[in-house]
Amino acid sequence: MFDLTETAPPAALPIDASTLALHLRLGEGFGAPTEETQLLETYIRGATAHVERRTGLALVTRSLVLRTTAWSRAGHLALPIGPVAAIASFEITDGATPVALEAGDYVLEPGTQGQRLTGPACGALPAIPGGQRAEIAFDAGFGTAADVPADLVEAVMLLAAHFYEDRTGATPPGLPPAVAALVRPHHTVRI
């Protein structure tokens, strides 16, 4: 129903390799790029992606474009990732001729998760004509790595450490209990 594309990745990871190395008690020498540093960054990226998928939150801000051909029955659009502070552009296009919606044509609901775009006064968004699509460009995330909530940073660190320590894949799938406990308050429940 929709296509979400990252157009500009986050400027940094929620934690750096030296922080994870310290947590793992790996010793010194993680300032210069080494194979071990690259390995740790791979685990951090994987842990970050997993926490973001589980919570529906972008940890460090990045730019995204969402494309869709339809709204919900009520004429709203639930954004698949948050927190979204602002919409950079909102267009309806046939692929060749974009028509920009003005800021007064839509409202971004506040919050960090489950944010929706609605029409004014919670009404319906303008209709998408047949054969056309809406393209919404926006930034999602808490800001810089320093702005990410501490419990989510800890979840990334514990999960990256788990990935590092269990390189055999012998552990059953699923989140380690400590990580699950840290992300649970941020998990969106759909009713």
N, C-alpha and C positions, 0 to 999 in steps of 0.2 A: 504494500500500500504506500510505503514511502521509501526513499533512498536518502541515507545520511552519509555525507562525505566530509572528511576532515580536510580543510583547505590550508590550514597553517597549524602545525603541531605545537604542543606546549613547549615553552622555552626551556623547561627543565623537568626533571623527575621530582616526585615528592620528597625523596631522600637521595643522597648521592652514594656512590660506591664506598667511599671512605667511612661513612656512617654505618653502612651495613657491615663492612669489614670489622669495625670496632665492636659492633653488636655480636658478630660471630667470633670475636677474639682471634682474628687472623694475623694480627701483628702490624708492622709498619710497611711503608712502601706503596701505599695505594693512591698516592697523589699523581704519579705519572701513569699514562695509559699503558697498561700491560694486558696480557691475555686474561689474567685473573680479574682485573678491573672490568674488562669487557664482559666477562662471564657474570660478574655481580650485577652489572647494569642490565644484562639480559634478564636476570631473575627479577630485578626491580621493575623493569618494563612489564614483564608477565604478571607480576603481583599487582601492579597498578591497574593494568587492563582488567584483571579478574575482579578487583575491588570495585572498579568503575562499573563493570557489567552488573555486578551483584546489587549495587546501590542505585544505579541510574544517575550517578553524579560524575561529572568531569572534575578531577581533583585540581589540576593546574590548568589555567585558562588556555583554550585553543579556539581557533576559528572553524566553523562548520557551515555547511549548506545542506538544507533539507529540501528534498523535492517530493511533491505529492500531487496526485490527481484528484483527491477527494478529501473532504472534511468528515467529521463524525456526523451522525444523523442530526445532531443539534446545530451543526454548522461551526463546530469548534475544532481546533487542532491541538492534541496533547503532544507536547514536545517530549521526545524520547530521552533527553539528557538535560541535566541542569547543573548548577543554577545558571540561569540565563539572566543577565543584567539588562541587556538591550538588544534590539533587533537592528542589524546594520542595513539590511534591505529586505523588502518584501515585494515580490513581483509575480504577476500571472503572465505566462508566456506560452506561445505556441512553438517555441524554440528559435524563432527569428525575431519576433516583435514583442519585447517585454513591456508590460504596463505596470508601472510602480504604484503600489498602494501607499497612500499618505499615512502619517502617524495617527491621524484621527479615524482611519478606517478599521483599526484593530487595537486591541488592548492585550498586553502581556500581563498575565496574572503574576503577582509577586510570590516569592517562596524559593525553595531550593530544589524541590522534587515535584513531579507531576504538574509542572506549570503548563498552562494552556494559553493559546491565542484565541481570543474571541472577538466578536464585533463590539462596537460601543455598547455600554450598559449590559454586557454579557449576552448580547444578541449574536446572531449568526455572522460569520465572515462573508464577504462578497463571494458569490458563486464562481466556481471554476468552470468555464465553458467546456463543452465536449472537445476532446482532442488537445486540450491545453493542460498545463500543470502550474502549480505554485512553486516558487523557489524562494526560500527564506534563508538569508545569511545572518548568522549570529555568532556571538562569542559565548562559550559556556565554560564555567569553572569558578573556583573560589578566588582566583587571582594567581599570585606567585606561589612557589613551594612553601614559603613561610606563612601563607594564608590558609593552607589546608588544615582542617580541624585535626587536633592532636590524636584523637582516637583513630582516624582514618590513616594518618601517617604511621601510627603504631601497627595498624592492621597490614599495611603494605610491608613494613619492615619484618613483621613476624612471618608473613606469607613468603616473602623473598628468602628469608632464612630457611623456611621449611623447604622451598624449592632447592636451595643450595645443599641442604643437609640430606635430602632424599632424592639424590640424582638417579637412583636405581628405579624409581617409580613403584617401589614395593608397597608404599602406603596406599590404602584404599582411596578412591576419589572422594572429593568433598573438601570442605574447608576444615582446617584444624579448629578444635573447639574455641581456642582463645581468639582466633581471627573471626570466627562466626559471631562470637559475643561482641566483638568490637564493631562489626558492620551491621548487626541486627537493628540498632536504633535508626540506622539510615536506610534500611531496606524498605522499599515502597510496597505496600500491600494493596492490590487491586481488588475492589469489591464489585 
